[in-house]
Amino acid sequence: MKAMIAGTALLALVTGSLAQAQFLAQPQTGSLAQPPFVGANRPVMLKADDGLDPCALGEITGAGEGAIMVFPADDTSPDAIDFLSDGERVWMCDSDDASDAIGIIYTREPDADCKVGSPVSADRVYAGPCKSGWINSEWVKVIAG
């Protein structure tokens, strides 16, 4: 299955954009570790913005029966690190001006505090406790913030 996903993502990279690479894959089971900040990985940043919260709450939409791929960077060259389904909530915290990628923070634990609900005094890398990654902005809609 991983080879099929990687092959399809590679085909999408050759033929188009991040949106095309985030094809609707079947959801995977088990948890995937947060990747380290090495190689092609790009950490999600929390940005200081005049006392405003660094993130807006969003909801995954458009996956249908499949799932949206989460990448460790704002492009699809690294392998996907996780998959999200319709209705899953994410914090939208970072963006890439050169693409439609959105840096997200998320958890599947309903009572977990990802520690993104308060302003930050200076820009900083998100270091947990929740997962983070990058998706195409077309797969998420803002619901608060």
ABEGO torsion letter per residue (X at the ends): XAAAAAAAAAAAAAABBAAAABBBBBBBBEBBBBBBBBEABBBBBBBBBGGBBABBBBBBBGAEABBBBBBABABAABBBABBBBBGBBBBBABBBAABABBBBBBBABAABBAGAABBBABBBBBAOABBBEBBBAAABBBABX
